[in-house]
Every structure is written in C-alpha cells, then in structure tokens.
Amino acid sequence: MYPVPVIALVSLLLVSAAAEALVLCAAKSKKTGEVKQGAVARLRTSCKANETTLDPAELGIQGPEGPPGPEGPAGPAGPDVTGSTLRFVAADGTPAQNGAALVAALAAITDASAAKPYTVHLAPGVYDVGSAGLDLVPFVDLEGSGRERTIVTGSGSTDANPFDGGPFGTIRTADATTLRALTVRNTGGAGTTALGVYVGAGRSRLQDVVVDVSGGSSTVGVAPLVPGSEDIFVDIVDSDLVVVNGAGMGQLRVLSRLAGLLVKDSRIVVSGGGSGVAGDMDAGGSYVLDAVSISVTGGGVGVSMTGDFEEGAQLVRNSVIAVTGGNSATGLSGAGSGFRPVVENTRIQVADASTANVGIATNNGAPRVLASRIVVSGAGATALRIGSTAFAGTAEVIGSILKATTVLESFQNNAGTTFRVGASQLVGTTLTTGTGSFVCVNSFSSAFTALSSSCS
C-alpha cells in the first residue's frame, strides 16, 4: 500500500459532518486489490463493497474539536513555603561567594526555636567562610550533601589569645544544633590557632562529619567554648577527626566547662604528635568512648581526661587506642583521685617512644580494666602504672591480657597503692619491691604458669 493523497474536499467534509456519520473510503483495483489514489468522505456508516475504509488518524487528518468537558475538582494545595524551616544554599559561585551566601542564609534566620527548628541544607561544593568562621544559632542544623561532597572551610585565627572567646573555629555551634553529612576544614596558617568546630553552650551533635584541621601553631579538631556560665555537652557519632600536630578532641584553655562527651562509632587520627581526646570535665561531668578508633603518631596520649568524676562516669569500651613514636607515648591517662575509667573490651597498644611507653598511667586514680588487652613495647614499657608522684591509688584488672617489660608498677612504691588482678594473663615483670599491695587470683604468666597471690 502507498500513501493516499487527500483532497481539500475531504477536510471540508470532515469539518461539516458529525464524526459518527462519517467514513473515509478509497476504491480498490478489481484486478490487483491495491488501493487506488484518492479518497472520498461519505456521510454514512460504511463504504461500498469495492472500497476500503481508511482511518483518518493514520492519514494525519484531525477531526473537529469536541466541546470542552466539565471542569474537574481542584487538586490539593501545594506546600506553603512562607515560613518554611528548610533553607537551601547553592554552591554556584566561587568558594568565597558560596561561603558568603551561607553566612547570609544563617543570618536571615531570626525566629528559630524549640517549636520551630530549622535545617539549612548545603548543595555539593566548597563554602569558604574565611578566618571569621561561621556561627550557628540555637535550633538550627547545618546539613551537607555528603561528607565528601560538601566542604565548609576556613583559615586559622590570628587572635593571639584564644582565652578571650574570640572568633575561633570554622564553625561555632550553639545549643540544640547538629552538623551532619559534611566536612569541616581549617587550614590554619603561620601563627594562627586552627580549630575545626568550636562547641558552644548547651548540647551540640556532630553526625557523619569529617573534621580536618592542620597548619596552625595550635591545632584542635573539636573544642568546647572557653569557660562560661552554662554547661557544654557534645555528641560525636559516625564521624572522623583528622588533625596534624594537635588534638582531635581538645580544648583552647584549661578547665573548659565540658559537662558531657560521647564519641561513638568514630575515628580519630592525629599525626605529628598530640592527643586523641583530651579535656577537663566539669564537676559531675561524664564521658563515653564507644567503638572508637584512636591513632596518635609522633608521640603523645590517646585519651587524657581529668575532672571530679562520679562513679561510673568514665567509660572506654569496644575501642582501639594506638600511640606510637615521639619522646613519650601513653594510651590512657588522668590525674587525681577522680580518674576512675572503666576500660572494657578495648585494645591499647603503645610503642616506639624514645623515653617512655605506658599503657595506662594515673597519679591517684582507680582504673578498671575488663576483658581488654594492653600491649606495650619500647623504652620503659609499662602496661599499668599508678603514681607519677607519691599518691595512693587502686587498679583492677579482670579477664584481660597485659604485656610489657613492666606489667604493673607502683611508681612511687606508695603504701596505699593496690593492684587487684583476677583471671588475667600478665606477660612481663610485676614490680612488687616497694610498699604497694598486689593481689592476684586465678591469673597466669606467658607460659600459662599460675601467678602467686602477689602477682609474681
């Protein structure tokens, strides 16, 4: 079959005829049965016997437009963006322009509250907020498009006095704020204080965040506000703190009012020496490190917390703490009788410092080591030491493995120092030649030989 030209008459008839009384007919050859050229529109219901019926739609013929149908019901109203608590910030400009847009977006939020919390969502890109940093206000969350896709960056502060509460940090949080799904970076600079996140009064949360800080004369990943009139709580979950020559979680001055700290399912990496987690807790404060990997290279300490803690307020569990190199290396330390951490199902590994390698060190504390492993090697390798000065202290080791040149040591041989060991393996020498008290029950050596009641 070949295309059938349609004459103008067909169109005229189509316009004038009712659709149900119109057929389009084309004659067929009696010899071959092929459809002949030309077509006739007939005002009837069927074509003649020697004709074939054509479909006008297949020929590109449009029939007359029918009358309009009744109007349908109105659809649901679209979202009312007036007063919306979700803000979007694009990253279409340079990093500095994007940073300025972010600062402006936050400044425009003036009515955030517990009843009306806001979320500011950042598109993928780089937002440079400079050395002035970025201030969150209470009840405003800052959310990126992924830790590898959204980066908020700034440079170090040249303020020579971090104790005066100046504009330190790339981002400064406030009460009831969350940072989520982004990277916070501070690139420091000569003579600067480089700080990633400055934690303000109240409760802040970092979730699925990378804090990357380097290049400052003083370098800290996350730090609480200088002492104020309110307590500070911070949760760090599913996040990475990466710091060069400084502290992962640290402080800008002594006795910051850190009332509560939770670090969970996170990784802290410090290179060039420093500390993984360090701080002074407020009276009655508490900290929990759960499923945390801490790596410090170049010397320093994995965890160093001091404060007037209550019973059960210090917990390190399901974690790995590794400290290597430098002049001295310590896995876990604290000062005063308030240092009473529970170390549970955790591995502490210390090695390669030039003068001292210690697993757990305390002046006058009472650490409890449960189902854990402490392995220390190198100069002055000691697994558990109490007393850097003439303080008394108590330590308990239950169901654990301690391996070092010196396993247990009462550093000052104080009469009040007590070690209690049960169902554990001690690989190394126990220093019992002083006035400290050593008690072992159901414990054994590297050769699985039972230890005496004095751990020898």
C-alpha positions in Angstrom: 0.0 0.0 0.0 1.2 3.5 -0.7 0.3 6.9 0.8 -3.1 8.2 -0.3 -3.3 11.9 -1.1 -6.3 13.5 0.4 -8.0 16.3 -1.4 -9.2 19.5 0.2 -12.8 18.3 -0.1 -12.1 15.7 2.5 -11.1 18.3 5.0 -14.2 20.4 4.3 -16.5 17.4 4.7 -14.8 16.4 8.0 -15.4 19.8 9.4 -19.1 19.9 8.4 -20.0 16.3 9.2 -20.7 14.7 12.5 -18.0 12.2 13.5 -20.3 9.3 14.0 -21.8 9.7 10.4 -18.5 10.0 8.5 -16.4 7.3 6.8 -13.4 7.8 4.6 -13.4 5.5 1.6 -10.8 4.6 -1.0 -11.5 2.4 -4.1 -9.6 -0.9 -4.7 -8.4 -2.3 -8.0 -10.6 -5.2 -9.2 -7.5 -6.9 -10.7 -4.8 -6.4 -8.1 -6.8 -5.4 -5.0 -4.5 -2.5 -4.4 -5.9 0.7 -3.1 -6.2 3.4 -5.7 -5.2 7.0 -5.3 -7.8 9.4 -3.9 -10.2 9.0 -1.1 -13.8 10.1 -0.6 -15.5 11.1 2.7 -19.1 9.7 2.8 -21.8 10.7 5.1 -22.7 7.1 6.0 -21.7 4.3 8.3 -19.7 2.1 5.9 -18.0 2.2 2.5 -19.2 0.4 -0.7 -18.2 -3.2 -1.4 -15.4 -2.3 -3.8 -13.9 0.3 -1.3 -11.8 0.1 1.7 -12.2 2.1 4.9 -9.4 4.4 5.8 -8.6 5.7 9.3 -8.3 9.5 9.2 -6.0 9.4 12.2 -3.5 7.3 10.3 -3.6 9.8 7.4 -2.8 12.7 9.7 -6.3 14.1 9.5 -7.5 15.8 12.6 -11.3 15.8 13.2 -13.2 18.7 14.6 -12.5 19.7 18.2 -15.3 18.5 20.5 -16.9 20.6 23.1 -14.9 21.1 26.4 -15.6 18.7 29.2 -16.7 19.7 32.7 -14.1 21.2 34.9 -12.6 18.7 37.4 -12.3 19.2 41.1 -9.5 21.4 42.4 -6.3 19.5 43.4 -4.7 19.7 46.8 -2.9 22.9 47.6 0.9 22.9 47.1 3.3 23.4 50.1 3.3 26.8 51.6 6.9 28.0 51.6 6.0 31.0 53.6 7.7 30.5 56.9 9.3 27.2 55.8 12.0 25.9 58.2 14.1 24.4 55.4 16.6 26.6 53.7 18.8 25.6 50.6 22.1 27.2 49.9 23.6 26.7 46.4 27.2 26.4 45.5 27.2 28.1 42.1 29.9 30.7 42.8 33.5 30.7 44.0 34.2 29.1 47.4 34.3 32.6 48.9 31.0 33.6 47.3 29.4 30.3 48.5 30.7 31.0 52.0 29.2 34.5 52.0 25.8 33.1 50.8 25.9 30.6 53.7 26.7 33.3 56.2 23.8 35.3 54.9 21.4 32.4 54.9 22.1 31.8 58.6 21.9 35.5 59.5 18.4 35.6 57.9 17.0 33.1 60.4 15.8 35.1 63.3 12.9 33.0 64.7 14.4 29.6 65.3 13.1 27.9 68.5 12.3 24.6 70.0 8.9 24.8 68.4 10.3 25.9 65.1 13.7 24.3 64.4 15.5 25.0 61.1 17.6 22.9 58.8 20.0 24.6 56.4 20.9 22.2 53.5 24.0 22.8 51.5 24.4 21.8 47.9 27.6 19.9 46.9 30.5 22.3 46.7 33.0 24.3 48.8 32.0 27.1 51.1 34.9 29.2 52.3 34.0 31.2 55.4 37.5 32.6 56.0 39.1 33.3 59.3 35.9 34.8 60.7 34.2 31.4 60.7 30.5 30.7 60.8 28.1 31.0 63.8 25.1 28.7 64.2 22.2 29.8 66.4 20.2 27.6 68.7 17.8 25.1 67.0 19.4 25.4 63.6 21.0 22.3 62.0 23.6 22.5 59.2 23.3 19.6 56.7 25.5 18.9 53.7 25.1 16.6 50.7 27.6 14.1 52.0 30.9 14.4 53.8 32.9 14.1 50.5 30.6 16.4 48.6 30.1 19.4 50.8 33.1 21.2 52.4 32.9 24.2 54.8 36.4 25.5 55.1 38.2 28.4 56.8 41.6 29.5 57.9 43.1 29.9 61.3 42.5 32.8 63.6 45.3 35.3 64.1 43.9 36.3 67.6 46.8 35.7 69.9 44.6 35.0 72.9 42.3 32.1 72.5 41.1 32.6 76.1 39.1 35.7 75.2 36.4 33.9 73.4 37.2 35.4 70.0 36.0 34.1 66.6 37.9 30.8 66.6 36.9 27.9 64.5 35.5 27.2 61.1 32.1 26.5 62.6 30.8 27.6 66.0 27.8 25.6 67.3 25.1 26.6 69.8 22.5 24.8 71.9 20.4 22.2 70.0 22.4 22.3 66.8 23.6 19.4 64.6 26.3 19.3 62.0 25.5 16.5 59.5 26.9 15.0 56.3 29.7 17.4 55.5 33.4 18.1 56.0 34.6 20.9 58.3 38.1 22.0 57.4 40.5 24.6 58.9 43.8 25.2 57.1 45.4 27.2 59.8 48.3 29.4 58.8 51.5 30.7 60.3 51.0 31.9 63.9 47.3 31.0 63.9 45.0 28.9 66.1 43.4 26.3 63.8 40.2 25.0 65.1 37.5 23.0 63.2 34.4 23.1 65.4 34.0 25.4 68.4 31.3 23.8 70.6 29.1 26.4 72.3 27.0 26.2 75.5 24.2 23.7 75.6 24.1 20.4 73.5 25.7 20.0 70.1 25.9 17.0 67.8 28.3 16.0 65.0 27.0 13.2 62.9 28.5 11.7 59.7 31.0 14.6 59.7 34.7 14.9 58.9 36.7 17.5 60.8 40.0 18.1 59.1 42.5 20.6 60.7 46.1 21.3 60.1 48.6 24.1 59.6 48.2 26.2 62.8 50.6 26.9 65.6 47.8 25.5 67.8 45.7 22.8 66.2 42.4 21.3 67.5 39.7 19.4 65.8 36.8 20.0 68.2 37.0 22.1 71.4 34.5 23.4 73.9 33.9 27.1 74.5 36.1 28.9 77.0 34.5 28.7 80.5 31.1 30.2 80.7 28.0 30.1 82.9 26.4 27.1 81.2 27.4 23.5 80.7 28.5 22.1 77.4 27.6 18.7 76.0 28.8 17.3 72.7 28.0 14.0 70.9 30.3 12.9 68.0 28.8 10.0 66.1 29.9 8.2 62.9 32.5 10.9 62.3 36.2 11.3 61.6 38.5 13.8 63.4 41.8 14.2 61.4 44.4 16.5 62.9 48.0 17.3 62.3 50.1 18.1 65.3 47.4 18.8 67.8 44.3 17.3 69.5 41.4 15.5 67.9 39.0 16.5 70.7 40.8 19.1 72.8 40.5 22.5 74.4 41.7 26.0 74.0 42.3 26.6 77.7 42.3 24.7 81.0 39.1 24.0 82.8 36.6 24.4 80.0 33.1 23.6 81.1 32.7 20.3 79.3 29.9 18.5 81.2 29.3 15.6 78.9 31.1 13.9 76.0 30.0 11.0 73.8 32.2 9.7 71.0 30.7 6.7 69.2 31.4 4.7 66.1 34.1 7.2 65.1 37.7 7.5 64.1 40.3 10.0 65.5 43.7 10.3 63.7 46.4 12.6 65.0 49.8 12.8 63.2 52.9 14.7 64.2 52.2 14.2 67.9 49.4 15.3 70.2 46.3 13.7 71.8 43.3 11.9 70.5 40.8 13.0 73.2 41.9 15.4 75.9 39.9 17.7 78.3 39.0 18.9 81.7 35.5 17.9 82.7 33.2 20.0 84.8 32.3 18.7 88.3 30.0 15.8 87.9 30.7 15.5 84.2 31.0 12.3 82.3 32.4 10.9 79.1 31.8 7.7 77.0 34.0 6.5 74.1 32.3 3.6 72.4 33.6 1.8 69.3 36.2 4.5 68.7 39.5 4.1 66.9 42.2 6.4 68.1 45.6 6.6 66.4 48.3 9.1 67.5 51.7 9.0 65.8 54.7 11.1 66.7 54.1 10.7 70.4 51.6 12.0 72.9 48.5 10.4 74.5 45.4 8.6 73.2 43.0 9.7 75.9 43.7 12.2 78.7 40.7 13.3 80.8 40.7 15.0 84.2 37.9 16.1 86.5 35.9 15.4 89.6 34.1 12.4 88.3 31.3 10.4 89.9 31.3 6.6 90.0 30.6 5.1 86.6 31.0 8.4 84.7 34.0 7.4 82.6 33.8 4.6 80.1 36.0 3.4 77.2 34.7 0.3 75.6 34.9 -1.6 72.3 37.7 0.7 71.2 41.2 0.6 69.9 43.8 3.1 71.1 47.3 3.1 69.4 50.0 5.6 70.3 53.5 5.4 68.8 56.7 7.4 68.5 57.8 10.7 69.9 59.6 11.3 73.2 56.8 9.6 75.2 53.7 7.7 74.4 50.7 6.9 76.7 47.5 5.2 75.8 45.2 6.4 78.6 46.0 8.9 81.4 44.4 11.1 84.0 45.3 13.0 87.2 43.8 12.9 90.7 41.6 10.5 92.5 38.7 11.4 90.2 40.4 9.4 87.4 38.4 6.2 87.5 37.8 5.0 84.0 36.3 1.6 83.1 38.2 0.2 80.1 36.1 -2.6 78.7 36.7 -4.8 75.6 39.4 -2.4 74.4 42.9 -2.8 72.9 45.6 -0.3 74.0 48.8 -0.5 72.0 51.8 1.7 72.7 55.3 1.6 71.2 58.4 3.3 69.8 58.6 6.4 72.0 62.3 7.2 72.8 62.0 7.6 76.7 58.7 6.2 78.0 55.9 3.9 76.7 52.9 3.4 79.0 49.5 1.8 78.5 47.6 3.3 81.4 49.1 5.9 83.7 47.5 7.7 86.7 48.6 9.6 89.7 46.0 8.6 92.3 43.2 7.1 90.2 41.3 3.8 90.2 41.1 2.4 86.7 39.2 -0.8 86.0 40.4 -3.0 83.0 37.8 -5.5 81.9 38.2 -8.0 79.1 40.8 -5.9 77.4 44.3 -6.1 76.0 47.2 -3.8 76.8 50.4 -4.3 74.8 53.4 -2.0 75.3 56.9 -2.1 73.9 60.0 0.1 73.6 61.9 2.1 76.2 60.4 2.0 79.7 57.5 -0.2 78.5 54.9 -0.4 81.3 51.3 -1.7 80.9 49.7 -0.1 84.0 51.4 2.5 86.3 50.0 4.3 89.3 51.7 7.3 90.8 53.8 9.8 89.0 54.1 11.4 92.4 53.6 10.0 95.9 49.9 9.3 95.6 48.0 6.2 96.5 45.7 4.5 94.0 43.8 1.4 93.2 43.7 -0.6 89.9 41.6 -3.7 89.0 42.4 -6.0 86.1 39.8 -8.7 85.3 39.8 -11.1 82.4 42.4 -9.2 80.5 45.9 -9.6 78.9 48.7 -7.2 79.9 52.0 -7.4 78.1 55.0 -5.2 78.7 58.5 -5.1 80.1 56.9 -4.0 83.4 53.3 -5.1 83.7 52.2 -3.5 86.9 54.1 -0.7 88.6 53.6 1.4 91.8 55.8 4.2 90.5 56.4 5.7 94.0 56.0 2.4 95.9 53.3 4.1 97.9 51.8 2.0 100.7 48.3 2.9 99.6 48.8 1.7 96.1 46.8 -1.5 95.3 46.6 -3.7 92.3 43.9 -6.4 92.1 44.1 -8.9 89.3 41.7 -11.7 88.5 41.5 -14.3 85.7 44.1 -12.4 83.6 47.4 -13.0 81.9 50.4 -10.9 82.8 53.3 -11.1 80.4 56.4 -9.3 81.9 57.7 -8.3 85.3 55.5 -7.1 88.2 57.3 -4.5 90.4 56.5 -5.7 93.9 59.6 -4.5 95.6 58.0 -1.5 97.2 55.3 -0.8 99.7 52.4 -1.3 97.2 49.9 -4.1 97.6 49.5 -6.7 94.8 46.8 -9.4 94.8 46.3 -12.0 92.0 43.6 -14.6 91.8 43.4 -17.3 89.1 45.9 -15.5 86.9 48.8 -16.7 84.9 52.0 -15.8 83.1 53.1 -16.0 79.4 53.9 -19.7 79.9 50.4 -20.2 81.5 52.0 -20.8 84.8 49.9 -19.7 87.8 50.9 -16.5 89.4 51.4 -16.2 93.1 48.9 -14.2 95.1 51.3 -11.2 94.9 51.3 -11.4 91.1 54.8 -12.7 90.8 
